[in-house]
Amino acid sequence: MGDPRPEKIAIVAEVQEKFSNSEAIILTEYRGLDVTDMAVLREAMKQAGGEYKVYKNTLVRVAAKELNLEIEELLVGPTAIAFTGTRPDGSAGDPVSIAKALTTFAKTNEDLIIKGGMLEGALLSTEEITALSKIAPREELLARLAGGMAAPLREFASLLNAVPQNFAYALSALIEAGGSQQESAETSQSESKDLSEDETEETTDSIEAEAEAEAEAEVEAEVEAEVEAEVEAQTESEEEVPEEEPLENNKVDGEANENEES
């Protein structure tokens, strides 16, 4: 068996790239569809953000085997594969949109058979793809989500606006209360200072008065001591001087002596 032709190698590489980059793939059998039907289906897939390609099963098997994708049983009969891609406006397609486009087309074209697929590496059955198609498109879900969140967001915004206002009111009240407390504290401090000064003056006056009283007492004590000393000195001096005999006695004694001599 010779080497594969470059064309087949390129197709296998292309299929592998689409398998790797697509969020979802859906395999279909298109037996019985004519060229016009295929053109309509491809246009519907394009608008849904998908791409619809026909490959030989043998080449798809090679690409899937190298990627370890278990889709061998789906590669029977003429097979076309839908891949998620981009919409004409450049926005990304999604699995729901391409599943909805395929199931919608299949309702009016029975020759299109949905065989199965894969979503982010997980196998999907035909029933699961049908269920997937009934989910609201991403844009609708986002719109519902945005609408549902609008009211809470408005309330949240109001709350956010109220928080700074309430905080400002609280801060203002706190500042006023703090100012009043500061004034009260300053007044108390001033009164305490005045009282302390008065007490200090009174204490100083009392100390000075006590000192003066002590000084006066000491002076008085010294004076009294000096007076007592002088009195004692005079008393001692009087005791030492002999008493003089009266003149009359002297005279009598003299006469008596004279009589004795005569």
Secondary structure as the mmCIF struct_conf table of DSSP 4:
data_model
#
loop_
_struct_conf.conf_type_id
_struct_conf.id
_struct_conf.beg_label_comp_id
_struct_conf.beg_label_asym_id
_struct_conf.beg_label_seq_id
_struct_conf.end_label_comp_id
_struct_conf.end_label_asym_id
_struct_conf.end_label_seq_id
HELX_LH_PP_P HELX_LH_PP_P1 GLY A 2 ARG A 5
HELX_RH_AL_P HELX_RH_AL_P1 PRO A 6 ASN A 21
BEND BEND1 GLU A 23 GLU A 23
STRN STRN1 ALA A 24 GLU A 29
TURN_TY1_P TURN_TY1_P1 ARG A 31 GLY A 32
HELX_RH_AL_P HELX_RH_AL_P2 VAL A 35 GLN A 47
TURN_TY1_P TURN_TY1_P2 ALA A 48 GLY A 49
STRN STRN2 GLY A 50 VAL A 54
HELX_RH_AL_P HELX_RH_AL_P3 ASN A 57 GLU A 66
TURN_TY1_P TURN_TY1_P3 LEU A 67 ASN A 68
HELX_RH_3T_P HELX_RH_3T_P1 GLU A 72 LEU A 74
BEND BEND2 GLY A 77 PRO A 78
STRN STRN3 THR A 79 THR A 84
STRN STRN4 THR A 86 THR A 86
TURN_TY1_P TURN_TY1_P4 PRO A 88 ASP A 89
BEND BEND3 GLY A 90 GLY A 90
HELX_LH_PP_P HELX_LH_PP_P2 SER A 91 SER A 91
STRN STRN5 ALA A 92 ALA A 92
HELX_LH_PP_P HELX_LH_PP_P3 GLY A 93 GLY A 93
HELX_RH_AL_P HELX_RH_AL_P4 PRO A 95 THR A 108
TURN_TY1_P TURN_TY1_P5 GLU A 110 ASP A 111
STRN STRN6 ILE A 113 LEU A 119
TURN_TY1_P TURN_TY1_P6 GLU A 120 GLY A 121
STRN STRN7 ALA A 122 LEU A 124
HELX_RH_AL_P HELX_RH_AL_P5 THR A 126 SER A 133
TURN_TY1_P TURN_TY1_P7 LYS A 134 LYS A 134
BEND BEND4 ILE A 135 ILE A 135
HELX_LH_PP_P HELX_LH_PP_P4 ALA A 136 PRO A 137
HELX_RH_AL_P HELX_RH_AL_P6 ARG A 138 GLU A 240
BEND BEND5 VAL A 241 VAL A 241
HELX_LH_PP_P HELX_LH_PP_P5 PRO A 242 PRO A 246
HELX_RH_AL_P HELX_RH_AL_P7 LEU A 247 GLU A 261
#
